[in-house]
Amino acid sequence: MRLKKILSSFLAIALGSVAAQQVSAQDLLARQAPIDRKMKAVDTLVLQSILDRENGMLPSSDLYAEWENSKVHDRQATIPDNFTIDLREFSMPTVSRVVTSNYGPRWGRTHEGLDIKVYTGDTIRAAFPGKVRIVKYDRGYGRYIVIRHENGLETVYGHLSRQLVREDQDVASGEPIGLGGSTGVSTGSHLHFETLLNGVPINPALMFDFRAQDVTGDFYTYNRDTYHSESRYATRERGKIGNGGYTREEVQGENAKYAPVKQEAPARRAQYHKVKRGETLSSIAKKHRTTVGKLCSLNHLGKKTKVKVGQIIRYS
């Protein structure tokens, strides 16, 4: 009889434990559900971009073996026989429609970019999202900036009167990065704009149409065999308009052949951080040059919240 009571008590305890585990699991799922819904609401393209960076899957990671802040070009590098550049996240670097000098032979050497007529103080913007590689001054470029983009392209902005970004800074497409000027070797205020692929200059007119204030398509595929003929064609189609005597209104299109484009200030793209082991809100804020308060506001967190490994935190 006593043995029967002991067995009955043991069975009751075991059943209670299983039930408690089921309730606990249900509670855990219930608590997880809002998190799952919130994560689904996060832009999947942004999350994929984070994963691509971590896994080295961005087009730029296939081209560049190193990150350095010293030289604009890599004269020893070569471009792959074929490489496709995604142009869909573009923003025009300037609203100017006047090209004053083309890519190609000039004064006995190769002019490795386009010269675009701008005035001192005009806003210059990042052409694509990316990371600032160089912010420097030299005799030729004057004050200049080089940005490496996620699509594999690098862009160069020369003769600026002022630089508004720092090296190693992440920038969004269309974000102001500098002001037009005439620093360095320059005959007047203008923007020298280059596009590089693996450190090698290629003709910006293949991708950008400054007169139309647009890109030439959603994608541009570099092909070693057809590049030179395509470059010559692009220069003829979108080439030099003139070398001076333009008013600000003509440069920006109000009285030009092409109708003016009304450009709205681009919305800053949300940026996210994936939490690693040992990180806190404070260390994440410091890494991205922001504050704990801003992180809490963007993510609806308390200042004493402990973040978890793998958690996605929006920081801008």
Helices and strands as residue ranges (DSSP letters): H 2-41, H 44-55, H 59-63, E 82-86, E 99-101, E 104-106, E 109-111, E 114-117, E 123-125, E 130-138, E 142-149, E 153-160, E 162-163, E 170-171, E 176-179, E 190-197, E 200-202, G 204-206, E 208-209, E 214-215, E 219-223, H 227-238, H 248-251, E 272-274, H 281-287, H 292-299, E 312-314
